[in-house]
């Protein structure tokens, strides 16, 4: 089955800095790569996703890049704000999703 | 309002006492799934269903059962709960017409087994 590795497990940045979270996957058949944000005590919520026919996707301060050859994809958050502090999960799959273990992002004012 | 609901939200029980956590979605989604979330382990899939009467094991199915008799409901059954099943459980649903797609999560059920 699919195996998703996510790094780093924790990430601390200053407000205004950029943050990058990276994931690798093992199954070359995977064609859907979403990112979820989970605030403390809340459910995971989709923030951005990408399919295998696209190399990059951007939505305001958030972008995702995909390298299918190397089997890795990354989340980029620019101009970070304290409200970006949360746990972020990547996932990969084609019929069902396998999630990474999560990255706790802390943005300090 | 499009949503996934779970009940109960919190449950404290004792070892061996059968329990059911309900999950319902109103988005007419084919795909439904159960996850457990434990510190440092992320979201691990327990069971999933791609349509009515079709269920498959995820990564951690031991000690759990599910059923999918109706499209909107996907209950999680713990026949004989044990303390290692203490966890935060999420149900999720998605449109599966094109394969894996955006999953919408329920609010979660925090289960404690004493």
gemmi code that builds the backbone of each chain (N, CA, C; Angstrom):
import gemmi

chains = {
    "A": [
        ("UNK", (0.811, -1.204, 0.000), (0.000, 0.000, 0.000), (0.849, 1.260, 0.000)),
        ("UNK", (0.181, 2.389, -0.010), (0.857, 3.680, -0.026), (1.515, 3.959, 1.323)),
        ("UNK", (2.672, 4.629, 1.271), (3.370, 5.075, 2.473), (3.735, 6.538, 2.287)),
        ("UNK", (3.321, 7.383, 3.217), (3.578, 8.820, 3.119), (4.443, 9.258, 4.293)),
        ("UNK", (5.571, 9.884, 3.970), (6.467, 10.427, 4.977), (6.383, 11.952, 4.944)),
        ("UNK", (6.308, 12.566, 6.115), (6.145, 14.017, 6.194), (7.217, 14.595, 7.095)),
        ("UNK", (7.822, 15.716, 6.650), (8.877, 16.384, 7.425), (8.766, 17.893, 7.274)),
        ("UNK", (9.104, 18.660, 8.303), (9.514, 18.189, 9.626), (8.282, 17.867, 10.490)),
        ("UNK", (8.491, 17.335, 11.655), (7.368, 17.047, 12.547), (6.937, 18.305, 13.295)),
        ("UNK", (7.888, 19.213, 13.523), (7.550, 20.504, 14.104), (8.326, 21.578, 13.364)),
        ("UNK", (7.741, 22.767, 13.273), (8.358, 23.865, 12.546), (7.982, 25.175, 13.238)),
        ("UNK", (8.984, 25.906, 13.658), (8.749, 27.195, 14.313), (9.292, 28.297, 13.427)),
        ("UNK", (8.485, 29.311, 13.148), (8.901, 30.435, 12.325), (8.423, 31.720, 12.978)),
        ("UNK", (9.034, 32.811, 12.542), (8.592, 34.132, 12.976), (7.528, 34.634, 12.012)),
        ("UNK", (6.610, 35.407, 12.533), (5.575, 36.000, 11.698), (6.189, 36.712, 10.511)),
        ("UNK", (5.626, 36.455, 9.326), (6.148, 37.086, 8.122), (7.116, 36.208, 7.343)),
        ("UNK", (7.700, 35.207, 8.021), (8.598, 34.284, 7.339), (7.785, 33.311, 6.488)),
        ("UNK", (8.514, 32.545, 5.654), (7.883, 31.471, 4.883), (8.057, 30.148, 5.605)),
        ("UNK", (7.142, 29.229, 5.350), (7.216, 27.882, 5.928), (7.056, 26.864, 4.805)),
        ("UNK", (7.862, 25.819, 4.870), (7.797, 24.757, 3.860), (7.693, 23.409, 4.556)),
        ("UNK", (6.733, 22.624, 4.155), (6.535, 21.267, 4.678), (6.619, 20.305, 3.503)),
        ("UNK", (7.374, 19.223, 3.697), (7.620, 18.309, 2.582), (7.076, 16.917, 2.851)),
        ("UNK", (6.580, 16.272, 1.811), (6.081, 14.899, 1.907), (6.605, 14.069, 0.754)),
        ("UNK", (6.888, 12.815, 1.037), (7.211, 11.858, -0.012), (6.188, 10.730, 0.031)),
        ("UNK", (5.964, 10.105, -1.125), (5.041, 8.992, -1.178), (5.675, 7.843, -1.951)),
        ("UNK", (5.097, 6.661, -1.822), (5.754, 5.481, -2.382), (5.052, 4.903, -3.607)),
        ("UNK", (3.740, 5.092, -3.728), (2.979, 4.444, -4.784), (2.864, 5.357, -6.011)),
        ("UNK", (3.479, 4.971, -7.094), (3.474, 5.806, -8.297), (2.076, 5.938, -8.900)),
        ("UNK", (1.125, 5.108, -8.472), (-0.252, 5.212, -8.970), (-1.018, 6.353, -8.308)),
        ("UNK", (-0.539, 6.875, -7.193), (-1.231, 7.974, -6.503), (-1.354, 9.170, -7.431)),
        ("UNK", (-2.538, 9.770, -7.470), (-2.758, 10.891, -8.381), (-3.467, 12.072, -7.721)),
        ("UNK", (-3.653, 11.995, -6.399), (-4.337, 13.080, -5.694), (-3.573, 13.371, -4.416)),
        ("UNK", (-3.276, 14.677, -4.193), (-2.386, 15.060, -3.093), (-2.970, 16.289, -2.376)),
        ("UNK", (-3.760, 16.055, -1.337), (-4.351, 17.174, -0.592), (-3.522, 17.537, 0.633)),
        ("UNK", (-3.726, 18.740, 1.115), (-3.152, 19.207, 2.375), (-4.296, 19.664, 3.285)),
        ("UNK", (-4.215, 19.232, 4.547), (-5.230, 19.575, 5.523), (-4.605, 20.353, 6.674)),
        ("UNK", (-5.389, 21.262, 7.224), (-4.984, 22.028, 8.401), (-5.899, 21.641, 9.550)),
        ("UNK", (-5.307, 21.353, 10.700), (-6.098, 20.987, 11.862), (-5.724, 21.897, 13.030)),
        ("UNK", (-6.641, 22.754, 13.398), (-6.440, 23.608, 14.564), (-6.778, 22.802, 15.820)),
        ("UNK", (-6.258, 23.266, 16.939), (-6.404, 22.536, 18.192), (-7.878, 22.266, 18.511)),
        ("UNK", (-8.212, 20.986, 18.699), (-9.576, 20.620, 19.066), (-10.575, 20.621, 17.924)),
        ("UNK", (-10.076, 20.829, 16.703), (-10.981, 20.903, 15.554), (-10.751, 19.729, 14.594)),
        ("UNK", (-11.597, 19.627, 13.624), (-11.444, 18.600, 12.600), (-10.455, 19.060, 11.538)),
        ("UNK", (-9.810, 18.138, 10.816), (-8.955, 18.528, 9.687), (-9.811, 19.166, 8.591)),
        ("UNK", (-9.264, 20.215, 7.977), (-9.968, 20.880, 6.888), (-9.016, 21.077, 5.719)),
        ("UNK", (-9.526, 20.826, 4.523), (-8.715, 20.960, 3.302), (-8.313, 22.418, 3.106)),
        ("UNK", (-7.021, 22.642, 2.802), (-6.582, 24.004, 2.488), (-6.162, 24.129, 1.040)),
        ("UNK", (-5.646, 23.072, 0.446), (-5.271, 23.090, -0.950), (-5.022, 21.656, -1.391)),
        ("UNK", (-5.219, 21.382, -2.673), (-4.951, 20.051, -3.198), (-4.412, 20.171, -4.619)),
        ("UNK", (-3.820, 19.086, -5.094), (-3.245, 19.085, -6.426), (-3.400, 17.684, -7.004)),
        ("UNK", (-3.594, 17.616, -8.307), (-3.676, 16.321, -8.977), (-2.427, 16.122, -9.810)),
        ("UNK", (-2.203, 14.893, -10.227), (-0.914, 14.532, -10.814), (-0.667, 15.144, -12.177)),
        ("UNK", (-1.685, 15.723, -12.788), (-1.479, 16.340, -14.094), (-1.066, 17.814, -13.979)),
        ("UNK", (-0.851, 18.252, -12.737), (-0.475, 19.647, -12.476), (0.791, 19.659, -11.632)),
        ("UNK", (1.729, 20.545, -11.919), (2.967, 20.588, -11.161), (2.953, 21.562, -9.993)),
        ("UNK", (2.091, 22.566, -10.093), (2.063, 23.573, -9.034), (0.677, 24.204, -8.981)),
        ("UNK", (0.272, 24.574, -7.771), (-1.027, 25.235, -7.603), (-0.891, 26.253, -6.485)),
        ("UNK", (-1.497, 27.428, -6.675), (-1.353, 28.488, -5.687), (-2.711, 29.061, -5.319)),
        ("UNK", (-2.865, 29.396, -4.046), (-4.085, 30.031, -3.568), (-3.677, 31.060, -2.526)),
        ("UNK", (-3.554, 32.280, -2.938), (-3.143, 33.406, -2.092), (-1.775, 33.101, -1.474)),
        ("UNK", (-1.680, 32.935, -0.159), (-0.366, 32.746, 0.470), (0.083, 31.282, 0.492)),
        ("UNK", (-0.738, 30.398, -0.023), (-0.455, 28.967, 0.051), (-0.196, 28.417, -1.341)),
        ("UNK", (0.808, 27.576, -1.469), (1.102, 26.933, -2.743), (1.527, 25.490, -2.485)),
        ("UNK", (1.260, 24.645, -3.452), (1.711, 23.259, -3.382), (2.437, 22.935, -4.675)),
        ("UNK", (3.553, 22.224, -4.558), (4.301, 21.776, -5.726), (4.383, 20.260, -5.703)),
        ("UNK", (4.396, 19.674, -6.868), (4.421, 18.220, -7.001), (5.512, 17.812, -7.983)),
        ("UNK", (6.336, 16.862, -7.581), (7.347, 16.283, -8.457), (7.058, 14.787, -8.539)),
        ("UNK", (6.369, 14.359, -9.608), (5.956, 12.969, -9.711), (7.143, 12.035, -9.940)),
        ("UNK", (8.147, 12.517, -10.597), (9.314, 11.673, -10.861), (10.000, 11.287, -9.559)),
        ("UNK", (10.154, 12.288, -8.688), (10.822, 12.054, -7.408), (9.843, 11.589, -6.330)),
        ("UNK", (8.546, 11.601, -6.632), (7.503, 11.216, -5.678), (7.561, 12.067, -4.420)),
        ("UNK", (7.594, 13.382, -4.620), (7.456, 14.237, -3.452), (6.644, 15.487, -3.788)),
        ("UNK", (6.010, 16.022, -2.763), (5.211, 17.233, -2.909), (5.379, 18.078, -1.652)),
        ("UNK", (5.217, 19.366, -1.816), (5.517, 20.295, -0.729), (4.429, 21.350, -0.586)),
        ("UNK", (4.271, 21.813, 0.637), (3.364, 22.922, 0.952), (4.209, 24.136, 1.292)),
        ("UNK", (3.896, 25.264, 0.662), (4.615, 26.508, 0.914), (3.627, 27.533, 1.443)),
        ("UNK", (3.928, 28.120, 2.591), (3.109, 29.195, 3.136), (3.994, 30.431, 3.236)),
        ("UNK", (3.596, 31.493, 2.554), (4.363, 32.737, 2.608), (3.709, 33.719, 3.582)),
        ("UNK", (4.502, 34.678, 4.022), (4.013, 35.736, 4.931), (3.172, 35.136, 6.065)),
        ("UNK", (3.781, 34.224, 6.790), (3.034, 33.505, 7.826), (2.474, 34.453, 8.881)),
        ("UNK", (1.325, 34.041, 9.415), (0.634, 34.811, 10.445), (0.372, 33.906, 11.645)),
        ("UNK", (0.199, 34.450, 12.844), (-0.051, 33.600, 14.020), (-1.228, 32.640, 13.820)),
        ("UNK", (-2.231, 33.053, 13.072), (-3.391, 32.178, 12.838), (-3.084, 31.000, 11.907)),
        ("UNK", (-1.892, 30.981, 11.344), (-1.452, 29.817, 10.571), (-0.968, 28.697, 11.493)),
        ("UNK", (-0.782, 28.986, 12.760), (-0.336, 27.980, 13.718), (-1.375, 26.862, 13.805)),
        ("UNK", (-0.927, 25.633, 13.540), (-1.828, 24.476, 13.504), (-0.991, 23.254, 13.160)),
        ("UNK", (-1.658, 22.108, 13.077), (-1.010, 20.903, 12.559), (-1.441, 20.734, 11.106)),
        ("UNK", (-0.478, 20.488, 10.239), (-0.745, 20.310, 8.820), (-0.460, 18.864, 8.418)),
        ("UNK", (-1.395, 18.286, 7.661), (-1.248, 16.914, 7.187), (-1.215, 16.893, 5.664)),
        ("UNK", (-0.286, 16.122, 5.118), (-0.341, 15.830, 3.697), (-0.987, 14.455, 3.529)),
        ("UNK", (-1.441, 14.167, 2.338), (-2.016, 12.858, 2.040), (-1.786, 12.552, 0.570)),
        ("UNK", (-1.830, 11.274, 0.236), (-1.651, 10.844, -1.151), (-2.502, 9.600, -1.398)),
        ("UNK", (-2.951, 9.434, -2.645), (-3.715, 8.235, -2.988), (-4.344, 8.335, -4.354)),
        ("UNK", (-4.989, 7.224, -4.781), (-5.741, 7.243, -6.038), (-7.160, 6.711, -5.844)),
        ("UNK", (-7.364, 5.772, -4.920), (-8.731, 5.330, -4.617), (-9.083, 5.638, -3.171)),
        ("UNK", (-8.108, 5.626, -2.309), (-8.277, 6.038, -0.931), (-7.047, 6.857, -0.550)),
        ("UNK", (-7.073, 7.499, 0.601), (-5.980, 8.397, 0.988), (-5.173, 7.836, 2.150)),
        ("UNK", (-3.860, 8.011, 2.065), (-2.959, 7.731, 3.178), (-2.383, 9.055, 3.637)),
        ("UNK", (-2.426, 9.290, 4.945), (-1.986, 10.567, 5.511), (-0.583, 10.468, 6.083)),
        ("UNK", (0.142, 11.583, 6.015), (1.393, 11.707, 6.743), (1.107, 11.895, 8.224)),
        ("UNK", (2.166, 11.888, 9.039), (1.991, 11.967, 10.482), (1.763, 13.390, 10.989)),
        ("UNK", (1.901, 14.366, 10.138), (1.580, 15.732, 10.525), (2.791, 16.579, 10.877)),
        ("UNK", (2.649, 17.884, 10.687), (3.657, 18.877, 11.066), (2.995, 19.939, 11.925)),
        ("UNK", (3.531, 20.137, 13.115), (3.010, 21.199, 13.971), (3.748, 22.485, 13.619)),
        ("UNK", (3.017, 23.446, 13.077), (3.592, 24.738, 12.704), (3.257, 25.770, 13.780)),
        ("UNK", (4.282, 26.429, 14.299), (4.089, 27.474, 15.296), (4.641, 28.777, 14.733)),
        ("UNK", (3.763, 29.769, 14.597), (4.168, 31.076, 14.092), (4.173, 32.058, 15.257)),
        ("UNK", (5.355, 32.569, 15.562), (5.498, 33.486, 16.703), (5.373, 34.927, 16.245)),
        ("UNK", (4.625, 35.753, 16.998), (4.463, 37.170, 16.611), (5.775, 37.919, 16.701)),
    ],
    "B": [
        ("UNK", (-27.315, 22.648, 5.162), (-25.856, 22.794, 5.211), (-25.201, 21.426, 4.988)),
        ("UNK", (-24.241, 21.383, 4.045), (-23.513, 20.146, 3.770), (-22.619, 19.816, 4.964)),
        ("UNK", (-22.746, 18.598, 5.477), (-21.944, 18.286, 6.647), (-21.851, 16.782, 6.891)),
        ("UNK", (-20.854, 16.452, 7.730), (-20.697, 15.112, 8.261), (-20.910, 15.211, 9.773)),
        ("UNK", (-21.777, 14.379, 10.304), (-22.056, 14.418, 11.734), (-21.647, 13.098, 12.372)),
        ("UNK", (-21.221, 13.191, 13.608), (-20.826, 12.022, 14.384), (-21.474, 12.100, 15.756)),
        ("UNK", (-21.839, 10.926, 16.289), (-22.357, 10.872, 17.656), (-21.953, 9.550, 18.310)),
        ("UNK", (-21.585, 9.598, 19.605), (-21.489, 10.808, 20.414), (-20.195, 11.563, 20.140)),
        ("UNK", (-20.038, 12.748, 20.676), (-18.807, 13.508, 20.534), (-17.776, 13.085, 21.590)),
        ("UNK", (-18.252, 12.689, 22.733), (-17.385, 12.224, 23.815), (-17.995, 10.967, 24.423)),
        ("UNK", (-17.150, 10.003, 24.741), (-17.644, 8.767, 25.333), (-16.577, 8.173, 26.233)),
        ("UNK", (-16.979, 7.869, 27.460), (-16.127, 7.135, 28.387), (-16.830, 5.817, 28.669)),
        ("UNK", (-16.105, 4.715, 28.481), (-16.714, 3.403, 28.664), (-15.719, 2.480, 29.360)),
        ("UNK", (-16.146, 1.263, 29.574), (-15.285, 0.289, 30.236), (-14.938, -0.842, 29.277)),
        ("UNK", (-13.859, -1.498, 29.559), (-13.395, -2.606, 28.723), (-14.494, -3.645, 28.529)),
        ("UNK", (-14.703, -4.035, 27.260), (-15.631, -5.100, 26.940), (-17.071, -4.695, 26.697)),
        ("UNK", (-17.402, -3.457, 26.921), (-18.800, -3.020, 26.735), (-18.994, -2.505, 25.312)),
        ("UNK", (-19.747, -3.242, 24.520), (-19.952, -2.922, 23.107), (-20.464, -1.502, 22.913)),
        ("UNK", (-19.928, -0.832, 21.892), (-20.394, 0.510, 21.597), (-20.411, 0.758, 20.098)),
        ("UNK", (-21.229, 1.728, 19.704), (-21.329, 2.135, 18.297), (-21.194, 3.650, 18.212)),
        ("UNK", (-20.361, 4.093, 17.289), (-20.239, 5.517, 16.979), (-20.890, 5.725, 15.615)),
        ("UNK", (-21.860, 6.601, 15.571), (-22.575, 6.810, 14.314), (-21.919, 7.898, 13.481)),
        ("UNK", (-22.065, 7.791, 12.174), (-21.570, 8.793, 11.230), (-22.599, 8.947, 10.130)),
        ("UNK", (-22.932, 10.174, 9.805), (-23.914, 10.424, 8.759), (-23.476, 11.620, 7.931)),
        ("UNK", (-23.690, 11.547, 6.604), (-23.375, 12.675, 5.717), (-24.574, 12.959, 4.823)),
        ("UNK", (-24.735, 14.244, 4.483), (-25.886, 14.652, 3.680), (-25.475, 15.167, 2.309)),
        ("UNK", (-24.288, 14.740, 1.840), (-23.763, 15.230, 0.565), (-23.877, 14.203, -0.557)),
        ("UNK", (-24.538, 13.089, -0.282), (-24.716, 12.022, -1.281), (-23.374, 11.456, -1.759)),
        ("UNK", (-22.395, 11.443, -0.842), (-21.065, 10.939, -1.185), (-21.055, 9.416, -1.212)),
        ("UNK", (-20.317, 8.869, -2.212), (-20.178, 7.419, -2.280), (-19.198, 6.907, -1.228)),
        ("UNK", (-18.124, 7.669, -1.021), (-17.002, 7.195, -0.206), (-17.132, 7.683, 1.226)),
        ("UNK", (-16.953, 6.768, 2.167), (-16.903, 7.131, 3.591), (-15.781, 6.356, 4.255)),
        ("UNK", (-15.238, 6.943, 5.313), (-14.056, 6.346, 5.936), (-14.013, 6.677, 7.415)),
        ("UNK", (-13.361, 5.804, 8.189), (-13.113, 6.054, 9.593), (-11.606, 6.106, 9.832)),
        ("UNK", (-11.188, 7.098, 10.651), (-9.786, 7.252, 11.042), (-9.708, 7.338, 12.562)),
        ("UNK", (-8.568, 6.936, 13.057), (-8.263, 7.250, 14.441), (-7.025, 8.136, 14.469)),
        ("UNK", (-7.022, 9.073, 15.401), (-5.899, 9.998, 15.502), (-5.281, 9.877, 16.883)),
        ("UNK", (-4.009, 9.550, 16.904), (-3.253, 9.424, 18.141), (-2.025, 10.310, 18.056)),
        ("UNK", (-1.582, 10.878, 19.179), (-0.433, 11.799, 19.160), (0.786, 11.179, 18.483)),
        ("UNK", (1.345, 11.919, 17.527), (2.551, 11.465, 16.848), (2.337, 10.442, 15.757)),
        ("UNK", (1.106, 9.954, 15.602), (0.836, 8.912, 14.604), (-0.037, 9.397, 13.461)),
        ("UNK", (-0.508, 10.633, 13.537), (-1.321, 11.165, 12.454), (-2.690, 10.525, 12.378)),
        ("UNK", (-3.233, 10.489, 11.180), (-4.554, 9.912, 10.928), (-4.365, 8.531, 10.298)),
        ("UNK", (-4.817, 7.531, 10.987), (-4.686, 6.174, 10.470), (-6.075, 5.629, 10.117)),
        ("UNK", (-6.165, 5.079, 8.932), (-7.460, 4.624, 8.437), (-7.839, 3.277, 9.050)),
        ("UNK", (-9.087, 3.193, 9.516), (-9.569, 1.952, 10.139), (-10.299, 1.103, 9.102)),
        ("UNK", (-11.341, 1.666, 8.512), (-12.124, 1.021, 7.463), (-12.590, 2.108, 6.507)),
        ("UNK", (-12.890, 1.694, 5.284), (-13.493, 2.609, 4.346), (-14.536, 1.877, 3.505)),
        ("UNK", (-15.380, 2.672, 2.853), (-16.448, 2.120, 2.031), (-16.589, 2.969, 0.779)),
        ("UNK", (-16.577, 2.307, -0.368), (-16.699, 3.041, -1.619), (-18.131, 3.103, -2.117)),
        ("UNK", (-19.033, 2.386, -1.473), (-20.450, 2.486, -1.802), (-21.232, 1.576, -0.869)),
        ("UNK", (-22.531, 1.596, -1.014), (-23.400, 0.783, -0.159), (-23.026, -0.691, -0.281)),
        ("UNK", (-22.937, -1.347, 0.873), (-22.623, -2.783, 0.968), (-21.197, -3.124, 0.536)),
        ("UNK", (-20.334, -2.119, 0.373), (-18.931, -2.355, 0.015), (-18.046, -1.735, 1.080)),
        ("UNK", (-17.329, -2.576, 1.835), (-16.419, -2.056, 2.849), (-15.069, -2.749, 2.719)),
        ("UNK", (-13.998, -2.030, 3.109), (-12.654, -2.593, 3.027), (-11.842, -2.174, 4.243)),
        ("UNK", (-10.900, -3.019, 4.619), (-10.027, -2.709, 5.743), (-9.037, -1.630, 5.371)),
        ("UNK", (-8.768, -0.776, 6.357), (-7.713, 0.205, 6.218), (-6.433, -0.320, 6.844)),
        ("UNK", (-5.673, 0.559, 7.451), (-4.378, 0.174, 8.013), (-4.479, -0.436, 9.413)),
        ("UNK", (-5.524, -0.069, 10.168), (-5.636, -0.549, 11.554), (-7.044, -1.054, 11.857)),
        ("UNK", (-7.516, -2.126, 11.199), (-8.903, -2.569, 11.360), (-9.181, -3.460, 12.570)),
        ("UNK", (-8.109, -3.951, 13.218), (-8.322, -4.943, 14.280), (-9.131, -4.355, 15.430)),
        ("UNK", (-10.182, -5.078, 15.842), (-11.016, -4.663, 16.961), (-12.193, -3.786, 16.558)),
        ("UNK", (-12.342, -3.528, 15.274), (-13.422, -2.667, 14.777), (-14.262, -3.402, 13.733)),
        ("UNK", (-15.521, -2.990, 13.623), (-16.402, -3.439, 12.553), (-17.123, -2.227, 12.006)),
        ("UNK", (-17.557, -2.338, 10.756), (-18.354, -1.285, 10.142), (-19.451, -1.931, 9.316)),
        ("UNK", (-20.426, -1.118, 8.930), (-21.454, -1.559, 7.991), (-21.869, -0.378, 7.140)),
        ("UNK", (-22.342, -0.657, 5.936), (-22.793, 0.433, 5.047), (-24.090, -0.036, 4.380)),
        ("UNK", (-25.169, 0.026, 5.144), (-26.468, -0.412, 4.635), (-27.177, 0.696, 3.858)),
        ("UNK", (-26.831, 1.936, 4.197), (-27.392, 3.092, 3.496), (-26.249, 3.985, 3.069)),
        ("UNK", (-26.463, 4.757, 2.014), (-25.401, 5.604, 1.486), (-24.967, 6.660, 2.498)),
        ("UNK", (-25.865, 7.209, 3.274), (-25.546, 8.327, 4.141), (-24.926, 7.907, 5.468)),
        ("UNK", (-25.059, 6.666, 5.886), (-24.608, 6.254, 7.217), (-23.472, 5.238, 7.184)),
        ("UNK", (-22.546, 5.379, 8.113), (-21.389, 4.475, 8.162), (-20.977, 4.320, 9.630)),
        ("UNK", (-21.679, 3.507, 10.399), (-21.366, 3.368, 11.819), (-20.103, 2.554, 12.083)),
        ("UNK", (-19.406, 2.921, 13.142), (-18.213, 2.199, 13.602), (-18.580, 1.449, 14.877)),
        ("UNK", (-18.322, 0.159, 14.875), (-18.712, -0.707, 15.984), (-17.470, -1.263, 16.673)),
        ("UNK", (-17.433, -1.124, 17.993), (-16.385, -1.750, 18.796), (-17.085, -2.826, 19.636)),
        ("UNK", (-16.904, -4.081, 19.243), (-17.622, -5.180, 19.891), (-17.157, -5.381, 21.337)),
        ("UNK", (-15.867, -5.285, 21.555), (-15.311, -5.481, 22.890), (-14.151, -4.502, 23.077)),
        ("UNK", (-14.459, -3.254, 23.398), (-13.424, -2.219, 23.462), (-12.340, -2.541, 24.487)),
        ("UNK", (-11.135, -2.120, 24.151), (-10.004, -2.275, 25.066), (-9.318, -0.920, 25.230)),
        ("UNK", (-8.531, -0.740, 26.299), (-7.893, 0.561, 26.558), (-7.048, 1.073, 25.387)),
        ("UNK", (-6.472, 0.178, 24.573), (-5.655, 0.664, 23.450), (-6.502, 1.238, 22.313)),
        ("UNK", (-7.821, 1.213, 22.463), (-8.698, 1.856, 21.497), (-9.118, 3.254, 21.969)),
        ("UNK", (-8.562, 3.684, 23.084), (-8.747, 5.068, 23.514), (-8.090, 5.964, 22.478)),
        ("UNK", (-8.871, 6.864, 21.888), (-8.357, 7.657, 20.771), (-9.391, 8.701, 20.368)),
        ("UNK", (-8.993, 9.538, 19.420), (-9.900, 10.486, 18.783), (-10.259, 9.915, 17.421)),
        ("UNK", (-11.552, 9.742, 17.166), (-12.019, 9.113, 15.942), (-12.695, 10.138, 15.027)),
        ("UNK", (-12.337, 10.061, 13.756), (-12.952, 10.924, 12.750), (-13.592, 10.080, 11.655)),
        ("UNK", (-14.795, 10.470, 11.281), (-15.434, 9.944, 10.098), (-15.244, 10.963, 8.976)),
        ("UNK", (-15.151, 10.503, 7.745), (-14.987, 11.409, 6.618), (-15.759, 10.863, 5.426)),
        ("UNK", (-16.138, 11.760, 4.520), (-16.809, 11.327, 3.307), (-16.278, 12.125, 2.122)),
        ("UNK", (-16.404, 11.551, 0.927), (-16.000, 12.273, -0.276), (-16.756, 11.736, -1.474)),
        ("UNK", (-16.754, 12.544, -2.508), (-17.286, 12.144, -3.798), (-16.244, 11.259, -4.446)),
        ("UNK", (-16.607, 10.072, -4.844), (-15.596, 9.150, -5.365), (-15.696, 8.950, -6.874)),
        ("UNK", (-16.425, 9.837, -7.551), (-16.671, 9.626, -8.976), (-15.376, 9.556, -9.789)),
        ("UNK", (-14.349, 10.275, -9.332), (-13.084, 10.297, -10.081), (-11.943, 9.704, -9.269)),
        ("UNK", (-12.263, 8.851, -8.305), (-11.226, 8.311, -7.438), (-11.065, 9.179, -6.206)),
        ("UNK", (-9.889, 9.147, -5.622), (-9.655, 9.909, -4.389), (-9.992, 11.381, -4.612)),
        ("UNK", (-10.685, 11.964, -3.661), (-11.110, 13.357, -3.786), (-11.138, 13.993, -2.399)),
        ("UNK", (-11.502, 15.264, -2.354), (-11.543, 16.001, -1.090), (-12.377, 15.244, -0.066)),
        ("UNK", (-11.781, 15.031, 1.118), (-12.517, 14.373, 2.185), (-13.008, 15.426, 3.166)),
        ("UNK", (-14.271, 15.287, 3.545), (-14.888, 16.185, 4.520), (-15.008, 15.406, 5.829)),
        ("UNK", (-14.449, 15.986, 6.866), (-14.387, 15.296, 8.144), (-15.537, 15.694, 9.078)),
        ("UNK", (-15.971, 14.716, 9.859), (-16.892, 14.999, 10.948), (-16.159, 15.687, 12.081)),
        ("UNK", (-16.876, 16.075, 13.143), (-16.276, 16.836, 14.244), (-15.403, 16.014, 15.173)),
        ("UNK", (-15.451, 14.703, 15.057), (-14.621, 13.848, 15.900), (-15.369, 13.302, 17.104)),
        ("UNK", (-14.938, 12.112, 17.538), (-15.468, 11.479, 18.743), (-14.286, 11.095, 19.616)),
        ("UNK", (-14.262, 11.648, 20.813), (-13.167, 11.315, 21.728), (-13.625, 10.169, 22.615)),
        ("UNK", (-12.963, 9.032, 22.446), (-13.332, 7.814, 23.165), (-12.275, 7.468, 24.202)),
        ("UNK", (-12.731, 7.206, 25.422), (-11.849, 6.724, 26.481), (-12.375, 5.371, 26.951)),
        ("UNK", (-11.499, 4.364, 26.924), (-11.861, 3.027, 27.387), (-11.069, 2.732, 28.657)),
        ("UNK", (-11.783, 2.543, 29.751), (-11.125, 2.319, 31.046), (-10.916, 0.841, 31.313)),
    ],
}
model = gemmi.Model(1)
for chain_id, residues in chains.items():
    chain = gemmi.Chain(chain_id)
    for i, (resn, *xyz) in enumerate(residues, 1):
        res = gemmi.Residue()
        res.name, res.seqid = resn, gemmi.SeqId(i, " ")
        for name, pos in zip(("N", "CA", "C"), xyz):
            atom = gemmi.Atom()
            atom.name, atom.element = name, gemmi.Element(name[0])
            atom.pos, atom.b_iso = gemmi.Position(*pos), 0.0
            res.add_atom(atom)
        chain.add_residue(res)
    model.add_chain(chain)
structure = gemmi.Structure()
structure.add_model(model)
structure.setup_entities()
